[in-house]
Amino acid sequence: MKLLDLSIILMIAGIVLIVVSFFFKNTAKKVEQDVEELSISIFQETNNLKRRLKIVEEELLLEPEFQVKSPVTQNQSIQNPKMQQVMHAVQQAAQATKSAQTPQQTKPIHQIIISQVLELNKQGLSITDISIRSNLTEEQVRQVIANGGR
């Protein structure tokens, strides 16, 4: 009889453990999904930082005597500080590009400036305003807009 009671107790314990294991599998899947989402977000952030670093490196290559300048008062009309940073970087890149150009040959317009011109065009600024902000001629601005950045 004792052997029969022991086997019944073991069977009940086994069934209880099987039922409990179903609940833990769902929790493990949830944790696994959370870890995977976290991994993906970290990967995306790393890629964004690499792209930003690459842009900064390109700007430094364009302007060998790079100096951090105080914010210009005309940029205070723009409320978004991120947009101010982008415009400041683009203006520096444009100035470096213009100073490096020779009168006989014109270098292609930098991709950062093209992006800025297209963004300002989307915001509805006139070609004259875009030309002033990007340090390009009005004809260059028209070409960039007509080509769509290509």
C-alpha positions in Angstrom: 0.0 0.0 0.0 2.8 2.4 0.8 4.3 1.9 -2.6 0.9 2.6 -4.3 0.5 5.8 -2.2 4.0 6.9 -3.1 3.4 6.4 -6.9 0.1 8.3 -6.7 1.9 11.2 -4.9 4.6 11.2 -7.5 2.1 11.2 -10.4 0.2 14.1 -8.9 3.4 16.1 -8.4 4.4 15.4 -12.0 1.0 16.6 -13.3 1.2 19.8 -11.2 4.8 20.5 -12.4 3.6 20.0 -16.1 0.7 22.5 -15.6 3.0 25.0 -13.9 5.6 24.7 -16.7 3.0 25.9 -19.2 2.7 29.2 -17.3 6.5 29.7 -17.2 6.9 29.1 -20.9 4.7 32.1 -21.6 6.8 34.2 -19.2 10.0 33.0 -20.8 8.7 34.0 -24.3 7.8 37.4 -23.1 11.2 37.9 -21.6 12.8 36.6 -24.8 10.7 39.1 -26.9 11.7 42.0 -24.6 15.4 41.1 -24.9 15.0 40.9 -28.7 13.3 44.3 -28.8 15.9 45.8 -26.6 18.7 44.3 -28.8 17.1 45.8 -31.9 16.6 49.2 -30.4 20.3 49.2 -29.2 21.4 48.2 -32.7 19.3 51.0 -34.3 20.7 53.6 -31.8 24.2 52.4 -32.6 23.7 52.8 -36.3 22.2 56.3 -35.8 25.2 57.3 -33.8 27.6 55.8 -36.4 25.8 57.8 -39.1 26.0 61.0 -37.1 29.7 60.4 -36.4 30.3 59.9 -40.1 28.6 63.2 -40.9 30.7 65.0 -38.3 33.9 63.4 -39.6 33.0 64.5 -43.2 32.4 68.0 -41.9 35.8 68.0 -40.2 37.4 66.8 -43.4 35.7 69.6 -45.3 36.9 72.2 -42.9 40.4 71.5 -41.7 40.5 74.5 -39.3 37.3 73.5 -37.5 36.3 75.7 -34.6 33.2 75.7 -32.5 31.5 79.0 -33.0 28.9 80.7 -30.8 25.3 80.6 -32.0 24.4 83.3 -34.6 21.5 85.5 -33.6 19.7 85.0 -36.8 19.2 81.4 -36.0 17.2 82.4 -32.9 14.1 82.6 -35.0 14.1 78.8 -35.3 12.6 77.3 -32.2 13.9 73.7 -32.7 17.5 73.4 -31.3 18.0 70.3 -33.4 17.2 72.2 -36.6 19.6 75.0 -35.4 22.4 72.4 -35.1 21.7 71.0 -38.5 21.6 74.4 -40.2 24.8 75.5 -38.4 26.6 72.4 -39.6 25.3 72.8 -43.1 26.4 76.4 -43.2 29.8 75.5 -42.0 30.0 72.8 -44.7 28.9 75.2 -47.3 31.4 77.8 -46.3 34.2 75.2 -46.4 33.0 73.9 -49.8 32.9 77.5 -51.2 36.3 78.4 -49.8 37.9 75.2 -51.3 36.4 75.8 -54.8 38.6 77.2 -57.5 37.1 79.6 -60.1 37.8 77.2 -63.0 36.2 74.0 -61.5 33.1 73.7 -59.3 32.9 70.8 -56.8 29.7 69.0 -56.4 27.3 70.1 -53.7 27.7 68.1 -50.5 24.9 65.7 -49.5 24.2 67.5 -46.2 23.5 70.7 -48.1 21.3 68.9 -50.6 19.3 67.5 -47.7 19.0 70.9 -46.1 17.8 72.5 -49.3 15.2 69.8 -49.8 14.0 70.1 -46.2 13.7 73.9 -46.4 11.8 73.5 -49.7 9.4 71.1 -48.0 8.9 73.8 -45.3 7.8 76.2 -48.0 10.7 78.7 -47.9 11.4 80.7 -51.1 14.4 79.9 -53.3 16.0 83.2 -52.1 15.6 82.3 -48.4 17.0 78.8 -49.1 19.9 80.3 -51.0 20.7 82.6 -48.1 20.5 79.8 -45.5 22.4 77.2 -47.5 25.1 79.6 -49.0 24.3 78.4 -52.5 23.4 80.5 -55.5 19.7 80.6 -56.4 20.5 78.6 -59.6 22.2 75.8 -57.6 19.1 75.7 -55.3 16.8 75.4 -58.3 19.0 72.6 -59.7 18.9 70.7 -56.4 15.1 71.0 -56.1 14.6 70.1 -59.8 16.9 67.0 -59.4 15.2 66.0 -56.1 18.6 65.6 -54.5 20.1 63.3 -57.1 
